[in-house]
C-alpha cells in the first residue's frame, strides 16, 4: 500500500484511537541544501584571484575539482597483469601541458606557473581531441599548468585527475617506467598522461630507441600537443601525433 505523508498521518490518528498511549508521529523538518563555502574561480577571474593570492603568499597548488560521480583515479593495474606483456593493444595518450608563458617571465615558484589565455584555449580544445579516444584514466604532473590542462577533460569525462611525481621534469626515468608499466595492462588502455616537454621528449626518444618506434617527426612537439602511442606486448608499435590548437 502506498502511503502519502497525509495518509500516514490519518493512519497514525486511527492507531492512537485504537491503541491508547501510541506516541504521536515525529515532526518532519525541511533540511536546507548544503552549499559550498569556498569560492571557485573559473574563466578570466582565475588569473586575477591567483595574482592576489600569490602576492599575499597564501596560495598553494589546489586539488582538482572532485565530481562525486567521477571514476576513482586507478591508472595502475592491480591484478598482476603488470608482470606480463599484454596481447591486447594498449594506448597511452601523452599530452604536453598548454601554453603557460615562459620560465623567464615568471618570478614565483615554477610549480605554480598557470596557463595563460592561450593555454586555457588549448585545454578546452583538448576535450574534443581526447574524448573520441575514450580516455579511461587521467594522470598528471602535480605542476599547476598540467593540472589546469586536464581540468576541462576531467569535467567532461567525469574522470578524476591522479597526480604523479614521475611526470615532473626531473623524474624522466620514472616517467619511462610508468609508461612501460601501463603498457602491460589492458585495463590501462586509454590512460592520459599530462606532462612537460622535456619529459615527453625523453620518453618518446626511449621508445624510438628501444622499441624502434617510428615517430614521423621530431619530438616532443609544441605545448598542447598529443602523442597517441599504441603498445602491443608492451612494445611501442605505432605513434600518432596530434597538433595543438594555435
N, C-alpha and C positions, 0 to 999 in steps of 0.2 A: 504494500500500500504506500502510495506517495503522500508525504505529509508536507504541507507548506508551513511556514512559521505560524500563520494564523490558525491553521488546522491543528498544529501541535499545541497551541495554547488552549483551544477548545477541548482537546483530548485530556490535557492535564487538569482542566477545570472539572471534567467528568470524574476523573480519578480521585480528585480531592473530595468530591461529594460522596463517592462510593467508599473511599478509604480515608477516614479521618486521620489527620496527622501527616498526610503527604505534603512534603515541602513544596513551596512554590517554585516554578521554573526559574533558573538563573537568568539574570538580565544579560542581554547581548549588547555589547558596546561596539561602536564603529572604531576600527583601527585605522588611524591615518596612514597614508602611504609614506614610506621612508624615502627621503630624498637625499642625494649625496651632499655632503657638507664641504667637500674640497672642490675648488674650481677646476674646470678642464679647459685647456686652451687649444683652440683649433684655428686653422687658416692663418690670416695675417696677424692676428692678435698674439700668436705663439712667440714670434720673434720679439715683440715689444715687451711682453712679460718676462721672457728669458733674459733680455738685456738688463731689466731692472733687478731681477733676482741675482744675476751674476755680479752686478755692481755691489749688491748688498752682501755677497758671499753666502747666500742662503740656498743656492740651487744645487741639486745633485741629480745624477742621471736617473730618470724616473723609471718605474716599472711600466711596461707596455700595458695598455688597457686590456682588462680581462673580461671576455664575454662569458657569462655563466654557461652558455650552450656551446662554447668552443671546445674543440678536441684538446686533450691534455698534451703537453709537449713531450712526446715519447719517440724521438728520432732514432734511437739506437735499438737494435734487435736484442731481445731478452730471451729468445727461445733456443739459444745455442747455434743459430744459423750463422752467426758471425765467424764461426770457426771453419766454415767450409764455403767454397765458391758456389754461387747460385747459377743454375742453368737458365733461370728466368731473367730476361733483360731488366736491368735496374738503371733508372735515370736519376742523376744528381744534377740539380739546377743551380749553377754557380751565378751569383748576382754581385756585381760591383755596386757599392752604395752610390746614391745620387750625388749630384754636384753640391759641394759644401764650401765654396770659396777656396782659399788656399791656407796652408800652414803659416805662411809668412804674414798673411793678413789677419791672423787670429792670435791674440795675446794671452788667452786663457789656457786652461787645461785642454790639450788636443782631444782628449776623450769626450769632451763636452762640445766640440765644434758641431753646430747643427747644419742641417740642409738649408740652402738658400732658396729663393723663389724658384730658380731653375730646377734645383734638386727636388723640390716638392712636386713640381710638374712631372718630373721623371718618375717619382714614386707612384703618382696616380696613374701614369702611363703603364707602369709595370703590371698593374692589375689586369689590364687587357692582354698583356703578353703572357703572363704566367697562369692565369685562371684556366685557359683552354688546355694547359698541360696537366691539369688535375693535381695540384700540389697536395701532398699528404702531411708534411710537417714543415715548419719554418724554424730554422736555427740561425742565429745572428751573432756577429761580434757584439760585445756589450757597449761599443762606442755609440754615442748618441746618433750620429749620422747614419749608421747602419740600422739601428732600431727604427728611426724615423722612416727610412726607405721601405721597411717592411710593414709599417702601420696600415697603409691602405689595403694591402693584400690580406693582412690578418683580419681586418674588419670585414672585408668582403667574403673571405673564405671561412670565417669563424674558426680559424686556427690560432692557437696561442703561439707566441714567439718565445722559443727557448734560447737563452744566452749561452755562448760557449767561448771561453778564452782562447781556444785553439784557433779561432778565426781572427784573432788580433794580429797586428803587423809583426810582432816579434816572436810569433809562435808557428812559423811556417812548417817545421817538421810535424808538429801536432796536427796541423790542418791536413797534411797529406795522409796521416794515419786516420784521421776522421773520415776523409773521403774513401779511403780503402775499406774501412770498416762498414760504412754504409753500402758500398758496392757489393758486399757479400750477402745481403739480406733482401729478399723480395719485399718485405714489409717496409723497407726504406725507399721504395720506388717513389719518385716524385718529391723527394726532400729538397727544400730550397735552402741554400746556404748563402747568407749575405755577408760579404767580407770586403776586404780592401784590395786595391790594385796590386800591391806588392805580393800579397798572399795569393790572389787569383793567378797572377803571372807565374809564380813559382810552382803552384800546384799543377797548372797546365803544362809547364815545362817538364815536370817529373813524369806526368802521364805520357807526354810525347816521347821522352827518352826511354822510359822503362817499358811502355806498352806499344810503342810505335804508333801512337795516336796521330792522325793527320789533322792538324788544326785548321789548315787552309789559310791562315793569316797569323800575323804576329800577335801574341797575347800581351797584355790582358784585354785591351780594348778600352774605350772611353768610359767615364763614370756613368753608371746606369745601364751598362750592357749586361747581357745574359749569355752564358755558355750552357748548352744542354749536352751533358756527357752521358752516353749510354754505355753501360758496362755489361759484359757477358762473361760469366765465370770469373768475376772480379777484375777482369781486364778491360780497360777502356777501348771500346770498339769503334765508336762514332762520336763526332763532335759537331754541334751546330751552333753557330754564332748568331745572336740577335742584337742588332744595333740599338742604341738608346735613342730616346727622343731628344732632339736638339733644342 
